[in-house]
Amino acid sequence: MDSTVTTAPKPAAPESPEAAPPGRGTAAPVPAPRGRRPRRPGGAPRSRTARDNLAGYLFMSPWIAGFLLLTAGPMAVSLYFAFTDYNLFDAPRWIGLDNFTEMFGDPRWRTSVEVTGWYVLFGTPLKLAAALGVAVLLNQSRRGQGFYRAAFYAPSLIGASVSIAIVWRALFADDAPVDRAQQLLGFDPGGWIGDPDKIIYALVALTVWQFGAPMVIFLAGLKQVPRELYEAAQMDGAGPWRRFWSITLPMISPVLFFNVLLETIHSFQIFGSAYIIGSQGNACGPADGTLVYTCYLYVQGFENSRMGLASAMAWMLLLAVGLVTAVLFWSQRRWVHYEEGGR
């Protein structure tokens, strides 16, 4: 007797996931949620990106307003005044390049350039040398290290004040402590304040005394120098000076460049101490002994009421500082060594 086995036919597989009935192996397609906006390729919705930008601009608005009202706006007005005859009382009158022509032909303007150049070339290196020397000493472990750091940094906090300039002027006046000290050492009597040839040295001494800020930056750079380099050099027989010139200076050259750049710009901008120390009938020292550039700019703008000429002088100072800054950045390729080995 023949037996026949019949097999039930298999259901046909759906051609696509969309055709599959729900609940049989393939999940039903999930409908897109309503109310959600299309996303950008980065994944953030357009509305969220716009809100983030708006929030960023709102947080930046105080700085933007301050920059436009207190920096960019006054600079634009000053550039316009540089080509006008303006005395603070009458309306400015356009005169073209006459202010610059008069400025270049003024012998006192040339004197101010010489005094400022002398101050920058001598005062800045002495200040940085003092800051680096004290930073090297403070980098060594010793008792009371925190006290010494605070004591050496304190002059930078109070040195730029009017009271310190007045005290400094009293120290270097006739028959003052400095005058008596130099008499004990066999020098001729006479204070530095009343001498046109010596008053600039009193100004440089005040600048060098305020070495605290670059000292702290040097100290931070010295802390980053690996001690293994000094130990290896000492094992090879290198002395202290050799280690300083071959290890310390190359390793802190970026910090040195930063301090040189910052202090050079500050030296060009000196005004308060020069004006106070040199104010003896003449606002810029006896026989223009402290006639730095900014002091003469102040005299022309506010004492002679020639704001147009003062604006022209200010823009020449800006160009000079920009040129010196560009030269410093160009020179760093030759002597600044960065960690990755580049210059």
URUR-V828745 format. One record per backbone hydrogen bond with DSSP energy under -0.5 kcal/mol. NH is the residue of the N-H (numbers start at 1). CO is the residue of the C=O. E is the energy in kcal/mol with one decimal. If there is no record, write none. Layout:
NH_CO_E, NH_CO_E
This chain:
5_3_-0.5, 6_4_-0.6, 19_16_-1.2, 20_16_-0.8, 24_21_-1.3, 31_29_-0.6, 36_33_-0.8, 37_35_-0.5, 40_44_-1.4, 43_40_-1.8, 46_38_-0.7, 49_45_-2.1, 50_46_-2.2, 51_47_-2.2, 52_48_-2.6, 53_49_-2.4, 54_50_-2.4, 55_51_-2.6, 56_52_-2.3, 57_53_-2.5, 58_54_-2.1, 59_55_-2.1, 60_56_-1.8, 61_57_-1.1, 64_60_-2.7, 65_61_-2.9, 66_62_-2.4, 67_63_-2.8, 68_64_-2.4, 69_65_-2.6, 70_66_-2.6, 71_67_-1.4, 72_67_-3.3, 73_68_-1.7, 75_71_-2.0, 76_72_-2.2, 77_73_-2.3, 78_74_-2.7, 79_75_-2.3, 80_76_-1.7, 81_77_-2.5, 82_78_-1.7, 83_80_-1.4, 84_81_-2.1, 85_93_-3.1, 86_84_-0.7, 93_85_-1.4, 95_83_-2.6, 96_83_-1.5, 98_95_-1.0, 101_97_-2.2, 102_98_-2.6, 103_99_-2.2, 104_100_-2.3, 105_101_-1.2, 106_102_-0.5, 106_103_-1.2, 107_105_-0.5, 110_106_-1.6, 111_107_-1.9, 112_108_-2.3, 113_109_-1.8, 114_110_-2.0, 115_111_-2.7, 116_112_-2.3, 117_113_-2.4, 118_114_-2.5, 119_115_-2.4, 120_116_-2.6, 121_117_-2.5, 122_118_-1.7, 123_119_-2.2, 124_119_-0.6, 124_120_-1.0, 126_122_-1.5, 127_123_-2.1, 128_124_-2.3, 129_125_-2.5, 130_126_-2.3, 131_127_-2.3, 132_128_-2.6, 133_129_-2.5, 134_130_-2.2, 135_131_-2.0, 136_132_-2.2, 137_133_-1.7, 138_134_-2.6, 139_135_-1.2, 140_137_-1.1, 145_142_-0.9, 148_144_-2.1, 149_145_-2.1, 150_146_-2.1, 151_147_-2.6, 152_148_-2.4, 153_149_-1.6, 154_150_-1.6, 155_151_-0.5, 156_153_-1.2, 157_153_-0.7, 157_154_-1.5, 158_154_-1.4, 159_155_-2.4, 161_158_-1.4, 165_161_-1.5, 166_162_-2.1, 167_163_-2.4, 168_164_-2.7, 169_165_-2.0, 170_166_-1.9, 171_167_-2.0, 172_168_-1.5, 173_170_-0.8, 176_173_-1.5, 178_171_-1.7, 180_176_-2.6, 181_177_-2.2, 182_178_-2.1, 183_179_-1.4, 184_180_-1.8, 185_181_-1.2, 186_183_-1.4, 187_182_-2.9, 192_172_-1.7, 193_172_-1.8, 195_192_-0.7, 196_194_-0.6, 198_195_-0.9, 199_195_-2.0, 201_198_-0.9, 202_198_-1.2, 203_199_-1.5, 204_200_-2.1, 205_201_-2.5, 206_202_-1.8, 207_203_-1.7, 208_204_-2.6, 209_205_-1.9, 210_206_-0.7, 210_207_-0.9, 211_208_-0.7, 215_211_-1.7, 216_212_-2.0, 217_213_-1.5, 218_214_-2.6, 219_215_-2.6, 220_216_-2.0, 221_217_-1.8, 222_218_-2.6, 223_219_-1.6, 224_221_-1.1, 225_222_-1.2, 229_226_-0.8, 230_226_-0.7, 231_227_-2.1, 232_228_-2.5, 233_229_-2.3, 234_230_-2.5, 235_231_-2.0, 236_232_-1.4, 237_234_-1.2, 238_233_-2.6, 243_239_-2.5, 244_240_-2.1, 245_241_-2.6, 246_242_-2.4, 247_243_-1.9, 248_243_-1.9, 249_244_-2.5, 251_247_-2.1, 252_248_-2.0, 253_250_-0.8, 254_337_-0.5, 256_252_-2.7, 257_253_-2.6, 258_254_-2.0, 259_255_-2.3, 260_256_-2.6, 261_257_-2.5, 262_258_-2.4, 263_259_-2.8, 264_260_-1.9, 265_261_-1.8, 266_262_-2.1, 267_263_-2.1, 268_264_-1.6, 269_265_-1.0, 270_267_-1.1, 275_271_-2.7, 276_272_-2.2, 277_273_-2.6, 278_274_-1.6, 279_276_-0.8, 280_278_-1.5, 280_282_-1.5, 282_280_-1.1, 285_278_-1.7, 285_282_-1.3, 288_285_-1.5, 289_286_-1.0, 290_284_-1.6, 291_288_-1.2, 292_290_-2.5, 296_292_-2.0, 297_293_-2.1, 298_294_-2.1, 299_295_-2.1, 300_296_-2.3, 301_297_-2.2, 302_298_-2.8, 303_298_-1.0, 303_299_-0.9, 304_299_-2.3, 306_300_-2.8, 307_86_-1.2, 307_305_-0.5, 308_86_-1.5, 310_306_-2.2, 311_307_-2.2, 312_308_-1.9, 313_309_-2.2, 314_310_-2.2, 315_311_-2.0, 316_312_-1.7, 317_313_-2.0, 318_314_-2.1, 319_315_-2.1, 320_316_-2.2, 321_317_-2.6, 322_318_-2.3, 323_319_-2.3, 324_320_-2.5, 325_321_-2.4, 326_322_-2.2, 327_323_-2.2, 328_324_-2.2, 329_325_-2.3, 330_326_-2.1, 331_327_-2.3, 332_328_-1.3, 333_330_-0.9, 334_331_-2.0, 335_331_-0.7, 336_332_-2.4, 337_335_-0.6, 338_336_-0.5, 338_342_-2.4, 341_338_-1.8
